[in-house]
């Protein structure tokens, strides 16, 4: 929520930068651009390598994962890579929360509940706008205008800072004395997977690493029953009561929308069904447990899968588990590729900035012409921008192809084999053609010699 007070102009400043200062800054940006290209090269290679490794890991799960459809722990499977879908049993976390949370919901079975407390305050916000234009000497002149105003904002503490509008005040507001930010989490021995919810027999115990991956879920919050007296009326002890809340929506309780009102945001995590792919081991209380399946080489070039200890929150067999991993890996790799391409364009813009700044010296022509300098400068900037973009595209494509080839070594082997065979065939064909041409040339030479001999003999007969 944001309520704006009267806008006030704080000040306007004008700064001028000559061409030499701009060129020095452009050289610094160029150095940054080169460093960014190096960093992006590493990121592109790591991204492609991670993608291929993730696909190999998914193939490993699909091809060798032992499917435990009944979700029953058996010591015979210890040490195997298993894929097991189960019902998840979680503890009721509400009894371990503050009394105010207990009034908000009767129970919640999950892995964690967290809450935060904020208060609505006036906050001074300043915004700066900057307008720059080039000068005829190749420099730059910038006008910065700063405006400040007061806005209503939810913050974690009472704002005692200066405000722009004297009519706005946070005086008399306070945070609750009986309620603060906090969270509760389930312990690993309280959460288990089994064939039937609430029955741990022959089930599996989850560790904190897997519990930390549980998704957010909605909380069963009660609707408030507000009274006539509001929180902002000011209780003597500064306590927050459930009756002070006037609304609840999307996991958020609010006492109102006035300065000094309180907002409590709650989030929870948990799931009713989960599928785990990992190495089975024995845990306590006759339950099974999960360990990392170690990375394995999946080709003769030494490339390895990732350690396997994954959890998905739906019932899946090994094939479905692997396919979801492939879809997720595909989305990640394309997102990183797009991000790297955008950053590559920015990096080359920085690299070409000294040339762009140098082209601004064409503005000197404005002193002796009407606007020829500006026209030539705009044309030069367009050309530099086009060359910069094309260079970025070429560099990204080159790095992507090289990275892709290194993470797919079999394609290099196949491509090299095809090239060698092609060159061999071409060489053999050329040699065969040369031999054929030599034979034809010898035949022609022999024929010419015969014709010459016949001509000579005929001449001698005519003389005689």
Secondary structure, DSSP 8 states (H G I E B T S, - for coil): ---B---EEEEEEEEEE-HHHHHHHHHHHHHHHHHHHHHHHHHHHHHHHHHHHHHHHHHHHHHH-EE-TT----GGGTTSEEEEEEEEE--B-GGGS-HHHHHH-S--BSSEEEEEEEEEEEEEEEEEEEEEEE-TTS-EEEEEEEEEEEEEEEESS---S--SSTT---TT----SS---EEEE--GGG-EEESBTTB-TT-EE--HHHHTT--EE----------SS-GGG--TT----GGG--EEETTEEES-SSTT-EEEEEEEE--SEEEEEEEEEE-STT-EEEE-B---B-STT--B---B-EEESS---HHHHHHHHHHHHHHHHHHHHHHHHHHHHHHHHHHTHHHHHHHGGGGGGGGTSSSHHHHHHHHHHHHHHHHHHHHHHHHHHHHHHHHHHHH-HHHHHHHHHHHHHHHHHHHHHHHHHHHHHHHHHHHHHHHHHHHHHHHHHHHHHHH-
